[in-house]
Amino acid sequence: MTPCPSFEEMGFHGRVLEAHKEARASDLDETIEKMRGRGRERTPEEMFEMRAAFGEGEEVVNVLTGETFRTFDGPLVLGY
């Protein structure tokens, strides 16, 4: 498997490359700010998936927003 070529290898140079990097950084900053402002409750399904991935009663940190929460440590009942 060959590695993905860099922007320079694909022909992006100078101002075009810098404009791309600036736009991407700006978009990423805006997206993270939106995520920080949401502060929503997690659905039972999301909690089930996180408990399956991290274990019961574990503290989990969203590395983009800094939000922390603890996975559910009891029986999960999906009441749909």
mmJSON file of the N, C-alpha and C atoms, coordinates in Angstrom:
{"data_MODEL":{"atom_site":{
"group_PDB":["ATOM","ATOM","ATOM","ATOM","ATOM","ATOM","ATOM","ATOM","ATOM","ATOM","ATOM","ATOM","ATOM","ATOM","ATOM","ATOM","ATOM","ATOM","ATOM","ATOM","ATOM","ATOM","ATOM","ATOM","ATOM","ATOM","ATOM","ATOM","ATOM","ATOM","ATOM","ATOM","ATOM","ATOM","ATOM","ATOM","ATOM","ATOM","ATOM","ATOM","ATOM","ATOM","ATOM","ATOM","ATOM","ATOM","ATOM","ATOM","ATOM","ATOM","ATOM","ATOM","ATOM","ATOM","ATOM","ATOM","ATOM","ATOM","ATOM","ATOM","ATOM","ATOM","ATOM","ATOM","ATOM","ATOM","ATOM","ATOM","ATOM","ATOM","ATOM","ATOM","ATOM","ATOM","ATOM","ATOM","ATOM","ATOM","ATOM","ATOM","ATOM","ATOM","ATOM","ATOM","ATOM","ATOM","ATOM","ATOM","ATOM","ATOM","ATOM","ATOM","ATOM","ATOM","ATOM","ATOM","ATOM","ATOM","ATOM","ATOM","ATOM","ATOM","ATOM","ATOM","ATOM","ATOM","ATOM","ATOM","ATOM","ATOM","ATOM","ATOM","ATOM","ATOM","ATOM","ATOM","ATOM","ATOM","ATOM","ATOM","ATOM","ATOM","ATOM","ATOM","ATOM","ATOM","ATOM","ATOM","ATOM","ATOM","ATOM","ATOM","ATOM","ATOM","ATOM","ATOM","ATOM","ATOM","ATOM","ATOM","ATOM","ATOM","ATOM","ATOM","ATOM","ATOM","ATOM","ATOM","ATOM","ATOM","ATOM","ATOM","ATOM","ATOM","ATOM","ATOM","ATOM","ATOM","ATOM","ATOM","ATOM","ATOM","ATOM","ATOM","ATOM","ATOM","ATOM","ATOM","ATOM","ATOM","ATOM","ATOM","ATOM","ATOM","ATOM","ATOM","ATOM","ATOM","ATOM","ATOM","ATOM","ATOM","ATOM","ATOM","ATOM","ATOM","ATOM","ATOM","ATOM","ATOM","ATOM","ATOM","ATOM","ATOM","ATOM","ATOM","ATOM","ATOM","ATOM","ATOM","ATOM","ATOM","ATOM","ATOM","ATOM","ATOM","ATOM","ATOM","ATOM","ATOM","ATOM","ATOM","ATOM","ATOM","ATOM","ATOM","ATOM","ATOM","ATOM","ATOM","ATOM","ATOM","ATOM","ATOM","ATOM","ATOM","ATOM","ATOM","ATOM","ATOM","ATOM","ATOM","ATOM","ATOM","ATOM","ATOM","ATOM","ATOM","ATOM","ATOM"],
"id":[1,2,3,4,5,6,7,8,9,10,11,12,13,14,15,16,17,18,19,20,21,22,23,24,25,26,27,28,29,30,31,32,33,34,35,36,37,38,39,40,41,42,43,44,45,46,47,48,49,50,51,52,53,54,55,56,57,58,59,60,61,62,63,64,65,66,67,68,69,70,71,72,73,74,75,76,77,78,79,80,81,82,83,84,85,86,87,88,89,90,91,92,93,94,95,96,97,98,99,100,101,102,103,104,105,106,107,108,109,110,111,112,113,114,115,116,117,118,119,120,121,122,123,124,125,126,127,128,129,130,131,132,133,134,135,136,137,138,139,140,141,142,143,144,145,146,147,148,149,150,151,152,153,154,155,156,157,158,159,160,161,162,163,164,165,166,167,168,169,170,171,172,173,174,175,176,177,178,179,180,181,182,183,184,185,186,187,188,189,190,191,192,193,194,195,196,197,198,199,200,201,202,203,204,205,206,207,208,209,210,211,212,213,214,215,216,217,218,219,220,221,222,223,224,225,226,227,228,229,230,231,232,233,234,235,236,237,238,239,240],
"type_symbol":["N","C","C","N","C","C","N","C","C","N","C","C","N","C","C","N","C","C","N","C","C","N","C","C","N","C","C","N","C","C","N","C","C","N","C","C","N","C","C","N","C","C","N","C","C","N","C","C","N","C","C","N","C","C","N","C","C","N","C","C","N","C","C","N","C","C","N","C","C","N","C","C","N","C","C","N","C","C","N","C","C","N","C","C","N","C","C","N","C","C","N","C","C","N","C","C","N","C","C","N","C","C","N","C","C","N","C","C","N","C","C","N","C","C","N","C","C","N","C","C","N","C","C","N","C","C","N","C","C","N","C","C","N","C","C","N","C","C","N","C","C","N","C","C","N","C","C","N","C","C","N","C","C","N","C","C","N","C","C","N","C","C","N","C","C","N","C","C","N","C","C","N","C","C","N","C","C","N","C","C","N","C","C","N","C","C","N","C","C","N","C","C","N","C","C","N","C","C","N","C","C","N","C","C","N","C","C","N","C","C","N","C","C","N","C","C","N","C","C","N","C","C","N","C","C","N","C","C","N","C","C","N","C","C","N","C","C","N","C","C"],
"label_atom_id":["N","CA","C","N","CA","C","N","CA","C","N","CA","C","N","CA","C","N","CA","C","N","CA","C","N","CA","C","N","CA","C","N","CA","C","N","CA","C","N","CA","C","N","CA","C","N","CA","C","N","CA","C","N","CA","C","N","CA","C","N","CA","C","N","CA","C","N","CA","C","N","CA","C","N","CA","C","N","CA","C","N","CA","C","N","CA","C","N","CA","C","N","CA","C","N","CA","C","N","CA","C","N","CA","C","N","CA","C","N","CA","C","N","CA","C","N","CA","C","N","CA","C","N","CA","C","N","CA","C","N","CA","C","N","CA","C","N","CA","C","N","CA","C","N","CA","C","N","CA","C","N","CA","C","N","CA","C","N","CA","C","N","CA","C","N","CA","C","N","CA","C","N","CA","C","N","CA","C","N","CA","C","N","CA","C","N","CA","C","N","CA","C","N","CA","C","N","CA","C","N","CA","C","N","CA","C","N","CA","C","N","CA","C","N","CA","C","N","CA","C","N","CA","C","N","CA","C","N","CA","C","N","CA","C","N","CA","C","N","CA","C","N","CA","C","N","CA","C","N","CA","C","N","CA","C","N","CA","C","N","CA","C","N","CA","C","N","CA","C","N","CA","C","N","CA","C","N","CA","C"],
"label_alt_id":[null,null,null,null,null,null,null,null,null,null,null,null,null,null,null,null,null,null,null,null,null,null,null,null,null,null,null,null,null,null,null,null,null,null,null,null,null,null,null,null,null,null,null,null,null,null,null,null,null,null,null,null,null,null,null,null,null,null,null,null,null,null,null,null,null,null,null,null,null,null,null,null,null,null,null,null,null,null,null,null,null,null,null,null,null,null,null,null,null,null,null,null,null,null,null,null,null,null,null,null,null,null,null,null,null,null,null,null,null,null,null,null,null,null,null,null,null,null,null,null,null,null,null,null,null,null,null,null,null,null,null,null,null,null,null,null,null,null,null,null,null,null,null,null,null,null,null,null,null,null,null,null,null,null,null,null,null,null,null,null,null,null,null,null,null,null,null,null,null,null,null,null,null,null,null,null,null,null,null,null,null,null,null,null,null,null,null,null,null,null,null,null,null,null,null,null,null,null,null,null,null,null,null,null,null,null,null,null,null,null,null,null,null,null,null,null,null,null,null,null,null,null,null,null,null,null,null,null,null,null,null,null,null,null,null,null,null,null,null,null],
"label_comp_id":["MET","MET","MET","THR","THR","THR","PRO","PRO","PRO","CYS","CYS","CYS","PRO","PRO","PRO","SER","SER","SER","PHE","PHE","PHE","GLU","GLU","GLU","GLU","GLU","GLU","MET","MET","MET","GLY","GLY","GLY","PHE","PHE","PHE","HIS","HIS","HIS","GLY","GLY","GLY","ARG","ARG","ARG","VAL","VAL","VAL","LEU","LEU","LEU","GLU","GLU","GLU","ALA","ALA","ALA","HIS","HIS","HIS","LYS","LYS","LYS","GLU","GLU","GLU","ALA","ALA","ALA","ARG","ARG","ARG","ALA","ALA","ALA","SER","SER","SER","ASP","ASP","ASP","LEU","LEU","LEU","ASP","ASP","ASP","GLU","GLU","GLU","THR","THR","THR","ILE","ILE","ILE","GLU","GLU","GLU","LYS","LYS","LYS","MET","MET","MET","ARG","ARG","ARG","GLY","GLY","GLY","ARG","ARG","ARG","GLY","GLY","GLY","ARG","ARG","ARG","GLU","GLU","GLU","ARG","ARG","ARG","THR","THR","THR","PRO","PRO","PRO","GLU","GLU","GLU","GLU","GLU","GLU","MET","MET","MET","PHE","PHE","PHE","GLU","GLU","GLU","MET","MET","MET","ARG","ARG","ARG","ALA","ALA","ALA","ALA","ALA","ALA","PHE","PHE","PHE","GLY","GLY","GLY","GLU","GLU","GLU","GLY","GLY","GLY","GLU","GLU","GLU","GLU","GLU","GLU","VAL","VAL","VAL","VAL","VAL","VAL","ASN","ASN","ASN","VAL","VAL","VAL","LEU","LEU","LEU","THR","THR","THR","GLY","GLY","GLY","GLU","GLU","GLU","THR","THR","THR","PHE","PHE","PHE","ARG","ARG","ARG","THR","THR","THR","PHE","PHE","PHE","ASP","ASP","ASP","GLY","GLY","GLY","PRO","PRO","PRO","LEU","LEU","LEU","VAL","VAL","VAL","LEU","LEU","LEU","GLY","GLY","GLY","TYR","TYR","TYR"],
"label_asym_id":["A","A","A","A","A","A","A","A","A","A","A","A","A","A","A","A","A","A","A","A","A","A","A","A","A","A","A","A","A","A","A","A","A","A","A","A","A","A","A","A","A","A","A","A","A","A","A","A","A","A","A","A","A","A","A","A","A","A","A","A","A","A","A","A","A","A","A","A","A","A","A","A","A","A","A","A","A","A","A","A","A","A","A","A","A","A","A","A","A","A","A","A","A","A","A","A","A","A","A","A","A","A","A","A","A","A","A","A","A","A","A","A","A","A","A","A","A","A","A","A","A","A","A","A","A","A","A","A","A","A","A","A","A","A","A","A","A","A","A","A","A","A","A","A","A","A","A","A","A","A","A","A","A","A","A","A","A","A","A","A","A","A","A","A","A","A","A","A","A","A","A","A","A","A","A","A","A","A","A","A","A","A","A","A","A","A","A","A","A","A","A","A","A","A","A","A","A","A","A","A","A","A","A","A","A","A","A","A","A","A","A","A","A","A","A","A","A","A","A","A","A","A","A","A","A","A","A","A","A","A","A","A","A","A","A","A","A","A","A","A"],
"label_entity_id":["1","1","1","1","1","1","1","1","1","1","1","1","1","1","1","1","1","1","1","1","1","1","1","1","1","1","1","1","1","1","1","1","1","1","1","1","1","1","1","1","1","1","1","1","1","1","1","1","1","1","1","1","1","1","1","1","1","1","1","1","1","1","1","1","1","1","1","1","1","1","1","1","1","1","1","1","1","1","1","1","1","1","1","1","1","1","1","1","1","1","1","1","1","1","1","1","1","1","1","1","1","1","1","1","1","1","1","1","1","1","1","1","1","1","1","1","1","1","1","1","1","1","1","1","1","1","1","1","1","1","1","1","1","1","1","1","1","1","1","1","1","1","1","1","1","1","1","1","1","1","1","1","1","1","1","1","1","1","1","1","1","1","1","1","1","1","1","1","1","1","1","1","1","1","1","1","1","1","1","1","1","1","1","1","1","1","1","1","1","1","1","1","1","1","1","1","1","1","1","1","1","1","1","1","1","1","1","1","1","1","1","1","1","1","1","1","1","1","1","1","1","1","1","1","1","1","1","1","1","1","1","1","1","1","1","1","1","1","1","1"],
"label_seq_id":[1,1,1,2,2,2,3,3,3,4,4,4,5,5,5,6,6,6,7,7,7,8,8,8,9,9,9,10,10,10,11,11,11,12,12,12,13,13,13,14,14,14,15,15,15,16,16,16,17,17,17,18,18,18,19,19,19,20,20,20,21,21,21,22,22,22,23,23,23,24,24,24,25,25,25,26,26,26,27,27,27,28,28,28,29,29,29,30,30,30,31,31,31,32,32,32,33,33,33,34,34,34,35,35,35,36,36,36,37,37,37,38,38,38,39,39,39,40,40,40,41,41,41,42,42,42,43,43,43,44,44,44,45,45,45,46,46,46,47,47,47,48,48,48,49,49,49,50,50,50,51,51,51,52,52,52,53,53,53,54,54,54,55,55,55,56,56,56,57,57,57,58,58,58,59,59,59,60,60,60,61,61,61,62,62,62,63,63,63,64,64,64,65,65,65,66,66,66,67,67,67,68,68,68,69,69,69,70,70,70,71,71,71,72,72,72,73,73,73,74,74,74,75,75,75,76,76,76,77,77,77,78,78,78,79,79,79,80,80,80],
"pdbx_PDB_ins_code":[null,null,null,null,null,null,null,null,null,null,null,null,null,null,null,null,null,null,null,null,null,null,null,null,null,null,null,null,null,null,null,null,null,null,null,null,null,null,null,null,null,null,null,null,null,null,null,null,null,null,null,null,null,null,null,null,null,null,null,null,null,null,null,null,null,null,null,null,null,null,null,null,null,null,null,null,null,null,null,null,null,null,null,null,null,null,null,null,null,null,null,null,null,null,null,null,null,null,null,null,null,null,null,null,null,null,null,null,null,null,null,null,null,null,null,null,null,null,null,null,null,null,null,null,null,null,null,null,null,null,null,null,null,null,null,null,null,null,null,null,null,null,null,null,null,null,null,null,null,null,null,null,null,null,null,null,null,null,null,null,null,null,null,null,null,null,null,null,null,null,null,null,null,null,null,null,null,null,null,null,null,null,null,null,null,null,null,null,null,null,null,null,null,null,null,null,null,null,null,null,null,null,null,null,null,null,null,null,null,null,null,null,null,null,null,null,null,null,null,null,null,null,null,null,null,null,null,null,null,null,null,null,null,null,null,null,null,null,null,null],
"Cartn_x":[0.845,0.0,0.896,0.657,1.454,0.829,1.67,1.119,0.427,-0.474,-1.194,-0.202,-0.244,0.696,0.4,1.423,1.244,0.619,0.165,-0.392,0.647,1.887,2.951,3.156,3.083,3.246,2.08,0.923,-0.243,-0.273,0.698,0.775,0.299,-0.069,-0.488,0.742,0.923,2.097,1.713,2.583,2.483,1.183,0.609,-0.602,-1.799,-1.908,-3.046,-2.989,-1.812,-1.64,-1.893,-1.359,-1.562,-3.042,-3.728,-5.152,-5.956,-5.595,-6.274,-6.07,-4.832,-4.53,-5.267,-5.321,-6.025,-7.524,-8.107,-9.544,-9.878,-9.043,-9.278,-9.185,-8.183,-8.017,-9.21,-9.663,-10.804,-12.057,-12.28,-13.444,-13.396,-12.226,-12.074,-12.353,-11.822,-12.072,-13.57,-14.241,-15.683,-16.471,-16.105,-16.787,-16.629,-15.421,-15.181,-15.966,-16.032,-16.815,-18.295,-18.821,-20.219,-20.43,-19.472,-19.582,-19.565,-18.737,-18.656,-19.961,-20.643,-21.863,-23.087,-23.02,-24.207,-24.615,-23.692,-23.979,-25.254,-25.399,-26.637,-26.566,-27.731,-27.813,-27.54,-26.973,-26.693,-27.921,-28.147,-29.26,-28.893,-29.892,-29.581,-28.69,-28.92,-28.103,-26.644,-26.402,-25.029,-24.359,-25.109,-24.547,-24.217,-25.071,-24.819,-23.534,-23.375,-22.179,-20.914,-21.005,-19.834,-19.488,-20.528,-20.259,-19.609,-20.071,-19.48,-18.022,-17.721,-16.362,-15.407,-15.886,-14.987,-15.182,-16.309,-16.589,-17.561,-18.06,-19.04,-18.375,-19.015,-18.568,-17.243,-16.844,-15.572,-15.766,-14.805,-14.838,-14.294,-15.045,-14.674,-14.536,-13.532,-13.284,-13.353,-14.142,-14.167,-12.946,-11.968,-10.708,-10.857,-11.931,-12.131,-12.743,-13.668,-14.386,-13.963,-13.308,-12.933,-14.063,-15.222,-16.371,-16.046,-16.398,-16.198,-17.534,-17.669,-18.854,-18.482,-19.346,-19.109,-20.068,-19.527,-20.385,-21.32,-22.458,-23.497,-23.008,-23.274,-22.78,-23.913,-25.071,-26.198,-26.766,-27.868,-28.478,-29.087,-28.827,-29.406,-30.647,-31.708,-32.96,-33.319,-33.344,-33.705,-35.228,-35.864,-37.321,-37.862,-37.919,-38.453,-39.877],
"Cartn_y":[-1.17,0.0,1.241,2.148,3.371,4.44,5.237,6.297,7.38,8.069,9.169,10.297,10.85,11.921,13.207,13.984,15.259,16.268,17.382,18.429,18.914,19.029,19.486,18.503,17.203,16.183,16.183,16.666,16.723,18.008,18.89,20.099,21.364,21.311,22.516,23.204,24.454,25.194,26.628,27.275,28.71,29.161,30.204,30.828,29.884,29.014,28.083,27.149,26.623,25.729,26.465,27.655,28.435,28.799,29.171,29.504,28.281,27.119,25.886,25.619,25.727,25.469,26.442,27.713,28.718,28.438,28.092,27.807,26.568,25.559,24.33,24.595,25.336,25.653,26.46,27.425,28.246,27.394,26.496,25.621,24.69,24.159,23.267,24.007,25.217,26.019,26.284,26.622,26.907,25.655,24.521,23.266,22.895,23.047,22.716,23.651,24.928,25.874,25.488,25.064,24.629,23.404,22.47,21.267,21.613,22.565,22.967,23.589,24.286,24.979,24.093,22.9,22.038,21.537,20.938,20.431,19.61,18.643,17.875,16.608,16.071,14.791,13.676,12.613,11.462,10.545,9.938,9.008,7.694,6.874,5.555,4.718,4.812,4.059,4.508,5.821,6.326,5.86,5.899,5.453,3.968,3.179,1.745,1.508,2.234,2.075,2.493,3.588,4.043,3.075,2.523,1.543,0.295,-0.117,-1.284,-1.019,0.211,0.548,0.791,1.45,1.888,1.131,0.438,-0.272,0.506,-0.163,0.447,1.42,2.56,3.512,4.187,4.251,4.867,6.333,7.154,8.561,8.677,9.354,9.518,11.007,11.382,12.778,12.949,13.911,14.277,15.167,14.672,15.395,16.686,16.839,18.073,19.173,18.811,19.827,19.911,18.873,18.836,18.361,18.061,17.579,16.217,16.035,14.744,14.202,12.901,12.248,10.827,10.197,8.836,7.899,6.759,5.768,5.161,4.734,4.185,2.885,2.711,1.504,0.603,0.761,-0.116,-0.766,-1.484,-2.114,-1.046,-1.178,-0.243,-0.858,-0.09,-0.526,0.485,0.04,0.939,0.906,1.965,2.015,2.774,2.125,2.77,2.367],
"Cartn_z":[0.0,0.0,0.0,-0.916,-0.976,-0.082,0.559,1.425,0.606,1.267,0.626,0.314,-0.893,-1.233,-0.452,-0.228,0.46,-0.502,0.042,-0.812,-1.815,-1.359,-2.256,-3.408,-3.086,-4.13,-5.114,-4.674,-5.561,-6.378,-6.156,-6.96,-6.299,-5.022,-4.318,-3.739,-4.091,-3.617,-3.283,-2.556,-2.311,-1.703,-2.307,-1.763,-1.731,-2.718,-2.753,-1.543,-1.253,-0.119,1.197,1.33,2.55,2.736,1.655,1.741,2.186,1.66,2.054,3.549,4.014,5.424,6.336,5.962,6.765,6.815,5.673,5.617,6.435,6.351,7.105,8.604,9.027,10.447,10.958,10.162,10.545,10.671,9.724,9.739,10.951,11.247,12.386,13.694,13.834,15.036,15.212,14.125,14.175,14.563,14.01,14.311,15.776,16.315,17.718,18.628,18.296,19.102,19.12,17.986,17.924,18.805,18.766,19.589,21.07,21.466,22.877,23.351,22.473,22.859,22.954,22.43,22.397,23.765,24.485,25.821,25.906,25.073,25.008,25.855,26.143,26.836,25.834,26.32,25.467,25.424,24.284,24.15,24.833,25.195,25.768,24.846,23.546,22.596,22.644,22.69,22.775,24.07,25.176,26.447,26.419,25.778,25.642,24.858,23.734,22.91,23.664,24.435,25.181,26.311,26.956,28.006,27.41,26.219,25.562,25.185,24.784,24.35,25.514,26.586,27.663,28.974,29.134,30.379,31.252,32.295,33.19,34.158,34.388,35.392,35.104,33.845,33.474,33.114,33.466,33.068,31.654,30.791,29.388,29.104,28.328,27.992,26.474,26.019,24.61,24.38,23.622,23.469,22.662,21.913,21.152,21.995,22.885,23.651,25.112,25.622,27.026,27.931,27.364,28.132,28.735,30.014,30.666,31.147,31.159,31.699,32.086,32.841,33.303,32.583,32.137,31.483,32.514,32.072,32.939,33.558,34.859,35.515,36.017,35.414,35.78,34.541,34.705,33.521,32.615,31.344,30.378,29.775,29.786,29.19,28.133,26.892,25.795,25.666,26.088,26.07,24.879,23.751,22.557,22.355],
"occupancy":[1.0,1.0,1.0,1.0,1.0,1.0,1.0,1.0,1.0,1.0,1.0,1.0,1.0,1.0,1.0,1.0,1.0,1.0,1.0,1.0,1.0,1.0,1.0,1.0,1.0,1.0,1.0,1.0,1.0,1.0,1.0,1.0,1.0,1.0,1.0,1.0,1.0,1.0,1.0,1.0,1.0,1.0,1.0,1.0,1.0,1.0,1.0,1.0,1.0,1.0,1.0,1.0,1.0,1.0,1.0,1.0,1.0,1.0,1.0,1.0,1.0,1.0,1.0,1.0,1.0,1.0,1.0,1.0,1.0,1.0,1.0,1.0,1.0,1.0,1.0,1.0,1.0,1.0,1.0,1.0,1.0,1.0,1.0,1.0,1.0,1.0,1.0,1.0,1.0,1.0,1.0,1.0,1.0,1.0,1.0,1.0,1.0,1.0,1.0,1.0,1.0,1.0,1.0,1.0,1.0,1.0,1.0,1.0,1.0,1.0,1.0,1.0,1.0,1.0,1.0,1.0,1.0,1.0,1.0,1.0,1.0,1.0,1.0,1.0,1.0,1.0,1.0,1.0,1.0,1.0,1.0,1.0,1.0,1.0,1.0,1.0,1.0,1.0,1.0,1.0,1.0,1.0,1.0,1.0,1.0,1.0,1.0,1.0,1.0,1.0,1.0,1.0,1.0,1.0,1.0,1.0,1.0,1.0,1.0,1.0,1.0,1.0,1.0,1.0,1.0,1.0,1.0,1.0,1.0,1.0,1.0,1.0,1.0,1.0,1.0,1.0,1.0,1.0,1.0,1.0,1.0,1.0,1.0,1.0,1.0,1.0,1.0,1.0,1.0,1.0,1.0,1.0,1.0,1.0,1.0,1.0,1.0,1.0,1.0,1.0,1.0,1.0,1.0,1.0,1.0,1.0,1.0,1.0,1.0,1.0,1.0,1.0,1.0,1.0,1.0,1.0,1.0,1.0,1.0,1.0,1.0,1.0,1.0,1.0,1.0,1.0,1.0,1.0,1.0,1.0,1.0,1.0,1.0,1.0,1.0,1.0,1.0,1.0,1.0,1.0],
"B_iso_or_equiv":[0.0,0.0,0.0,0.0,0.0,0.0,0.0,0.0,0.0,0.0,0.0,0.0,0.0,0.0,0.0,0.0,0.0,0.0,0.0,0.0,0.0,0.0,0.0,0.0,0.0,0.0,0.0,0.0,0.0,0.0,0.0,0.0,0.0,0.0,0.0,0.0,0.0,0.0,0.0,0.0,0.0,0.0,0.0,0.0,0.0,0.0,0.0,0.0,0.0,0.0,0.0,0.0,0.0,0.0,0.0,0.0,0.0,0.0,0.0,0.0,0.0,0.0,0.0,0.0,0.0,0.0,0.0,0.0,0.0,0.0,0.0,0.0,0.0,0.0,0.0,0.0,0.0,0.0,0.0,0.0,0.0,0.0,0.0,0.0,0.0,0.0,0.0,0.0,0.0,0.0,0.0,0.0,0.0,0.0,0.0,0.0,0.0,0.0,0.0,0.0,0.0,0.0,0.0,0.0,0.0,0.0,0.0,0.0,0.0,0.0,0.0,0.0,0.0,0.0,0.0,0.0,0.0,0.0,0.0,0.0,0.0,0.0,0.0,0.0,0.0,0.0,0.0,0.0,0.0,0.0,0.0,0.0,0.0,0.0,0.0,0.0,0.0,0.0,0.0,0.0,0.0,0.0,0.0,0.0,0.0,0.0,0.0,0.0,0.0,0.0,0.0,0.0,0.0,0.0,0.0,0.0,0.0,0.0,0.0,0.0,0.0,0.0,0.0,0.0,0.0,0.0,0.0,0.0,0.0,0.0,0.0,0.0,0.0,0.0,0.0,0.0,0.0,0.0,0.0,0.0,0.0,0.0,0.0,0.0,0.0,0.0,0.0,0.0,0.0,0.0,0.0,0.0,0.0,0.0,0.0,0.0,0.0,0.0,0.0,0.0,0.0,0.0,0.0,0.0,0.0,0.0,0.0,0.0,0.0,0.0,0.0,0.0,0.0,0.0,0.0,0.0,0.0,0.0,0.0,0.0,0.0,0.0,0.0,0.0,0.0,0.0,0.0,0.0,0.0,0.0,0.0,0.0,0.0,0.0,0.0,0.0,0.0,0.0,0.0,0.0],
"pdbx_formal_charge":[null,null,null,null,null,null,null,null,null,null,null,null,null,null,null,null,null,null,null,null,null,null,null,null,null,null,null,null,null,null,null,null,null,null,null,null,null,null,null,null,null,null,null,null,null,null,null,null,null,null,null,null,null,null,null,null,null,null,null,null,null,null,null,null,null,null,null,null,null,null,null,null,null,null,null,null,null,null,null,null,null,null,null,null,null,null,null,null,null,null,null,null,null,null,null,null,null,null,null,null,null,null,null,null,null,null,null,null,null,null,null,null,null,null,null,null,null,null,null,null,null,null,null,null,null,null,null,null,null,null,null,null,null,null,null,null,null,null,null,null,null,null,null,null,null,null,null,null,null,null,null,null,null,null,null,null,null,null,null,null,null,null,null,null,null,null,null,null,null,null,null,null,null,null,null,null,null,null,null,null,null,null,null,null,null,null,null,null,null,null,null,null,null,null,null,null,null,null,null,null,null,null,null,null,null,null,null,null,null,null,null,null,null,null,null,null,null,null,null,null,null,null,null,null,null,null,null,null,null,null,null,null,null,null,null,null,null,null,null,null],
"auth_seq_id":[1,1,1,2,2,2,3,3,3,4,4,4,5,5,5,6,6,6,7,7,7,8,8,8,9,9,9,10,10,10,11,11,11,12,12,12,13,13,13,14,14,14,15,15,15,16,16,16,17,17,17,18,18,18,19,19,19,20,20,20,21,21,21,22,22,22,23,23,23,24,24,24,25,25,25,26,26,26,27,27,27,28,28,28,29,29,29,30,30,30,31,31,31,32,32,32,33,33,33,34,34,34,35,35,35,36,36,36,37,37,37,38,38,38,39,39,39,40,40,40,41,41,41,42,42,42,43,43,43,44,44,44,45,45,45,46,46,46,47,47,47,48,48,48,49,49,49,50,50,50,51,51,51,52,52,52,53,53,53,54,54,54,55,55,55,56,56,56,57,57,57,58,58,58,59,59,59,60,60,60,61,61,61,62,62,62,63,63,63,64,64,64,65,65,65,66,66,66,67,67,67,68,68,68,69,69,69,70,70,70,71,71,71,72,72,72,73,73,73,74,74,74,75,75,75,76,76,76,77,77,77,78,78,78,79,79,79,80,80,80],
"auth_comp_id":["MET","MET","MET","THR","THR","THR","PRO","PRO","PRO","CYS","CYS","CYS","PRO","PRO","PRO","SER","SER","SER","PHE","PHE","PHE","GLU","GLU","GLU","GLU","GLU","GLU","MET","MET","MET","GLY","GLY","GLY","PHE","PHE","PHE","HIS","HIS","HIS","GLY","GLY","GLY","ARG","ARG","ARG","VAL","VAL","VAL","LEU","LEU","LEU","GLU","GLU","GLU","ALA","ALA","ALA","HIS","HIS","HIS","LYS","LYS","LYS","GLU","GLU","GLU","ALA","ALA","ALA","ARG","ARG","ARG","ALA","ALA","ALA","SER","SER","SER","ASP","ASP","ASP","LEU","LEU","LEU","ASP","ASP","ASP","GLU","GLU","GLU","THR","THR","THR","ILE","ILE","ILE","GLU","GLU","GLU","LYS","LYS","LYS","MET","MET","MET","ARG","ARG","ARG","GLY","GLY","GLY","ARG","ARG","ARG","GLY","GLY","GLY","ARG","ARG","ARG","GLU","GLU","GLU","ARG","ARG","ARG","THR","THR","THR","PRO","PRO","PRO","GLU","GLU","GLU","GLU","GLU","GLU","MET","MET","MET","PHE","PHE","PHE","GLU","GLU","GLU","MET","MET","MET","ARG","ARG","ARG","ALA","ALA","ALA","ALA","ALA","ALA","PHE","PHE","PHE","GLY","GLY","GLY","GLU","GLU","GLU","GLY","GLY","GLY","GLU","GLU","GLU","GLU","GLU","GLU","VAL","VAL","VAL","VAL","VAL","VAL","ASN","ASN","ASN","VAL","VAL","VAL","LEU","LEU","LEU","THR","THR","THR","GLY","GLY","GLY","GLU","GLU","GLU","THR","THR","THR","PHE","PHE","PHE","ARG","ARG","ARG","THR","THR","THR","PHE","PHE","PHE","ASP","ASP","ASP","GLY","GLY","GLY","PRO","PRO","PRO","LEU","LEU","LEU","VAL","VAL","VAL","LEU","LEU","LEU","GLY","GLY","GLY","TYR","TYR","TYR"],
"auth_asym_id":["A","A","A","A","A","A","A","A","A","A","A","A","A","A","A","A","A","A","A","A","A","A","A","A","A","A","A","A","A","A","A","A","A","A","A","A","A","A","A","A","A","A","A","A","A","A","A","A","A","A","A","A","A","A","A","A","A","A","A","A","A","A","A","A","A","A","A","A","A","A","A","A","A","A","A","A","A","A","A","A","A","A","A","A","A","A","A","A","A","A","A","A","A","A","A","A","A","A","A","A","A","A","A","A","A","A","A","A","A","A","A","A","A","A","A","A","A","A","A","A","A","A","A","A","A","A","A","A","A","A","A","A","A","A","A","A","A","A","A","A","A","A","A","A","A","A","A","A","A","A","A","A","A","A","A","A","A","A","A","A","A","A","A","A","A","A","A","A","A","A","A","A","A","A","A","A","A","A","A","A","A","A","A","A","A","A","A","A","A","A","A","A","A","A","A","A","A","A","A","A","A","A","A","A","A","A","A","A","A","A","A","A","A","A","A","A","A","A","A","A","A","A","A","A","A","A","A","A","A","A","A","A","A","A","A","A","A","A","A","A"],
"auth_atom_id":["N","CA","C","N","CA","C","N","CA","C","N","CA","C","N","CA","C","N","CA","C","N","CA","C","N","CA","C","N","CA","C","N","CA","C","N","CA","C","N","CA","C","N","CA","C","N","CA","C","N","CA","C","N","CA","C","N","CA","C","N","CA","C","N","CA","C","N","CA","C","N","CA","C","N","CA","C","N","CA","C","N","CA","C","N","CA","C","N","CA","C","N","CA","C","N","CA","C","N","CA","C","N","CA","C","N","CA","C","N","CA","C","N","CA","C","N","CA","C","N","CA","C","N","CA","C","N","CA","C","N","CA","C","N","CA","C","N","CA","C","N","CA","C","N","CA","C","N","CA","C","N","CA","C","N","CA","C","N","CA","C","N","CA","C","N","CA","C","N","CA","C","N","CA","C","N","CA","C","N","CA","C","N","CA","C","N","CA","C","N","CA","C","N","CA","C","N","CA","C","N","CA","C","N","CA","C","N","CA","C","N","CA","C","N","CA","C","N","CA","C","N","CA","C","N","CA","C","N","CA","C","N","CA","C","N","CA","C","N","CA","C","N","CA","C","N","CA","C","N","CA","C","N","CA","C","N","CA","C","N","CA","C","N","CA","C","N","CA","C","N","CA","C","N","CA","C","N","CA","C"],
"pdbx_PDB_model_num":[1,1,1,1,1,1,1,1,1,1,1,1,1,1,1,1,1,1,1,1,1,1,1,1,1,1,1,1,1,1,1,1,1,1,1,1,1,1,1,1,1,1,1,1,1,1,1,1,1,1,1,1,1,1,1,1,1,1,1,1,1,1,1,1,1,1,1,1,1,1,1,1,1,1,1,1,1,1,1,1,1,1,1,1,1,1,1,1,1,1,1,1,1,1,1,1,1,1,1,1,1,1,1,1,1,1,1,1,1,1,1,1,1,1,1,1,1,1,1,1,1,1,1,1,1,1,1,1,1,1,1,1,1,1,1,1,1,1,1,1,1,1,1,1,1,1,1,1,1,1,1,1,1,1,1,1,1,1,1,1,1,1,1,1,1,1,1,1,1,1,1,1,1,1,1,1,1,1,1,1,1,1,1,1,1,1,1,1,1,1,1,1,1,1,1,1,1,1,1,1,1,1,1,1,1,1,1,1,1,1,1,1,1,1,1,1,1,1,1,1,1,1,1,1,1,1,1,1,1,1,1,1,1,1,1,1,1,1,1,1]
}}}
